[in-house]
Amino acid sequence: MVKVIFYNLLRSKYNIKEMMVEPGTINDIIKEILEAQPEMKVNDFVTSVVFYKGLPIHYRGFEKIINANEEIIFTHFVGGG
Protein backbone atom coordinates (compact mmCIF):
# COMPACT_ATOMS: atom_id res chain seq x y z
CA MET A 1 0.00 0.00 0.00
CA VAL A 2 0.99 3.63 -0.53
CA LYS A 3 0.34 6.24 2.13
CA VAL A 4 -1.15 9.42 0.64
CA ILE A 5 -1.11 12.59 2.74
CA PHE A 6 -3.21 15.62 1.83
CA TYR A 7 -2.23 19.19 2.72
CA ASN A 8 -3.67 22.66 2.18
CA LEU A 9 -6.60 22.83 -0.29
CA LEU A 10 -7.43 19.13 -0.38
CA ARG A 11 -7.26 18.74 3.39
CA SER A 12 -9.34 21.80 4.18
CA LYS A 13 -11.84 21.47 1.31
CA TYR A 14 -12.60 17.76 1.80
CA ASN A 15 -11.61 17.27 5.45
CA ILE A 16 -9.38 14.31 4.65
CA LYS A 17 -5.85 14.00 6.03
CA GLU A 18 -4.55 10.76 4.57
CA MET A 19 -5.49 7.43 3.04
CA MET A 20 -3.90 4.18 1.91
CA VAL A 21 -4.06 3.20 -1.76
CA GLU A 22 -2.64 0.56 -4.09
CA PRO A 23 0.76 1.24 -5.71
CA GLY A 24 0.88 2.51 -9.29
CA THR A 25 1.37 5.72 -11.18
CA ILE A 26 0.27 8.96 -9.56
CA ASN A 27 -2.57 9.06 -12.10
CA ASP A 28 -3.63 5.56 -11.00
CA ILE A 29 -3.53 6.71 -7.38
CA ILE A 30 -5.68 9.76 -8.18
CA LYS A 31 -8.20 7.51 -9.93
CA GLU A 32 -8.40 5.26 -6.86
CA ILE A 33 -8.79 8.28 -4.57
CA LEU A 34 -11.62 9.66 -6.73
CA GLU A 35 -13.39 6.30 -6.69
CA ALA A 36 -13.16 6.13 -2.88
CA GLN A 37 -13.96 9.83 -2.35
CA PRO A 38 -16.45 10.82 -5.09
CA GLU A 39 -16.92 14.30 -3.60
CA MET A 40 -13.35 15.14 -4.63
CA LYS A 41 -12.85 16.72 -8.04
CA VAL A 42 -10.19 15.75 -10.57
CA ASN A 43 -9.35 19.43 -11.19
CA ASP A 44 -8.13 19.74 -7.61
CA PHE A 45 -5.48 17.16 -8.43
CA VAL A 46 -4.50 18.63 -11.81
CA THR A 47 -3.47 21.85 -10.06
CA SER A 48 -1.71 20.08 -7.20
CA VAL A 49 1.93 19.26 -6.61
CA VAL A 50 3.02 15.85 -5.37
CA PHE A 51 6.01 15.51 -3.11
CA TYR A 52 7.74 12.14 -3.40
CA LYS A 53 10.94 11.52 -1.48
CA GLY A 54 11.17 15.27 -0.93
CA LEU A 55 11.02 16.15 -4.63
CA PRO A 56 8.10 17.97 -6.29
CA ILE A 57 6.24 16.35 -9.18
CA HIS A 58 3.84 18.45 -11.25
CA TYR A 59 0.92 17.25 -13.39
CA ARG A 60 3.08 16.41 -16.41
CA GLY A 61 5.04 13.97 -14.26
CA PHE A 62 2.06 12.07 -12.86
CA GLU A 63 3.06 8.92 -14.79
CA LYS A 64 5.73 8.40 -12.11
CA ILE A 65 5.30 4.99 -10.48
CA ILE A 66 4.95 4.90 -6.72
CA ASN A 67 5.83 1.54 -5.21
CA ALA A 68 4.34 -0.24 -2.20
CA ASN A 69 5.39 0.96 1.27
CA GLU A 70 6.12 4.47 0.03
CA GLU A 71 4.51 7.82 0.81
CA ILE A 72 3.41 10.78 -1.29
CA ILE A 73 2.00 14.17 -0.37
CA PHE A 74 -0.55 16.14 -2.39
CA THR A 75 -0.44 19.87 -1.78
CA HIS A 76 -1.16 23.19 -3.43
CA PHE A 77 1.04 26.23 -3.22
CA VAL A 78 -0.89 29.00 -1.55
CA GLY A 79 0.05 32.60 -1.19
CA GLY A 80 -0.99 35.52 0.80
CA GLY A 81 0.26 38.80 1.84
C-alpha positions in Angstrom: 0.0 0.0 0.0 1.0 3.6 -0.5 0.3 6.2 2.1 -1.2 9.4 0.6 -1.1 12.6 2.7 -3.2 15.6 1.8 -2.2 19.2 2.7 -3.7 22.7 2.2 -6.6 22.8 -0.3 -7.4 19.1 -0.4 -7.3 18.7 3.4 -9.3 21.8 4.2 -11.8 21.5 1.3 -12.6 17.8 1.8 -11.6 17.3 5.4 -9.4 14.3 4.6 -5.9 14.0 6.0 -4.6 10.8 4.6 -5.5 7.4 3.0 -3.9 4.2 1.9 -4.1 3.2 -1.8 -2.6 0.6 -4.1 0.8 1.2 -5.7 0.9 2.5 -9.3 1.4 5.7 -11.2 0.3 9.0 -9.6 -2.6 9.1 -12.1 -3.6 5.6 -11.0 -3.5 6.7 -7.4 -5.7 9.8 -8.2 -8.2 7.5 -9.9 -8.4 5.3 -6.9 -8.8 8.3 -4.6 -11.6 9.7 -6.7 -13.4 6.3 -6.7 -13.2 6.1 -2.9 -14.0 9.8 -2.3 -16.4 10.8 -5.1 -16.9 14.3 -3.6 -13.3 15.1 -4.6 -12.9 16.7 -8.0 -10.2 15.7 -10.6 -9.3 19.4 -11.2 -8.1 19.7 -7.6 -5.5 17.2 -8.4 -4.5 18.6 -11.8 -3.5 21.8 -10.1 -1.7 20.1 -7.2 1.9 19.3 -6.6 3.0 15.8 -5.4 6.0 15.5 -3.1 7.7 12.1 -3.4 10.9 11.5 -1.5 11.2 15.3 -0.9 11.0 16.2 -4.6 8.1 18.0 -6.3 6.2 16.4 -9.2 3.8 18.4 -11.3 0.9 17.3 -13.4 3.1 16.4 -16.4 5.0 14.0 -14.3 2.1 12.1 -12.9 3.1 8.9 -14.8 5.7 8.4 -12.1 5.3 5.0 -10.5 4.9 4.9 -6.7 5.8 1.5 -5.2 4.3 -0.2 -2.2 5.4 1.0 1.3 6.1 4.5 0.0 4.5 7.8 0.8 3.4 10.8 -1.3 2.0 14.2 -0.4 -0.5 16.1 -2.4 -0.4 19.9 -1.8 -1.2 23.2 -3.4 1.0 26.2 -3.2 -0.9 29.0 -1.5 0.1 32.6 -1.2 -1.0 35.5 0.8 0.3 38.8 1.8 
